[in-house]
Amino acid sequence: MPIHWFWILALLVIVLIIFGPGRLPELGGAVGKAMREFRKATTEITNEVTSATQAKQEQPASTSTETAATGSSSEANSPKS
C-alpha cells in the first residue's frame, strides 16, 4: 500500500513546525549520517555471515581429505600378514 502524497506533505509540515527552518539542515545531516552507519553495519554483518557460511562449507571437505590421507597412511604403516 503506497503512502499518499498528502501524508508525506503533512509530515514535512509537522517536522518544519517542530524543528524550525534553522535546524532542518542539521536534522537532514544527522539522518544521512545515521543511514550511512546503518548501511555500513548491515554490510559488515552480511560479509561476516557470508564468510562464516563459506568457511563451514569448506571445512567438511578438508576434513574428509584429511581422513582419507590419515586412513591411507595407517594402512601403509600396518604390518601385512
C-alpha positions, 0 to 999 in steps of 0.5 A: 500500500503506497503512502499518499502524497498528502501524508508525506506533505503533512509530515514535512509540515509537522517536522518544519513546525517542530524543528524550525527552518534553522535546524532542518539542515542539521536534522537532514545531516544527522539522518544521512549520517545515521543511514550511512552507519546503518548501511555500513553495519548491515554490510559488515554483518552480511560479509561476516555471515557470508564468510562464516557460511563459506568457511563451514562449507569448506571445512567438511571437505578438508576434513574428509581429505584429511581422513582419507590421507590419515586412513591411507597412511595407517594402512601403509604403516600396518604390518601385512600378514 
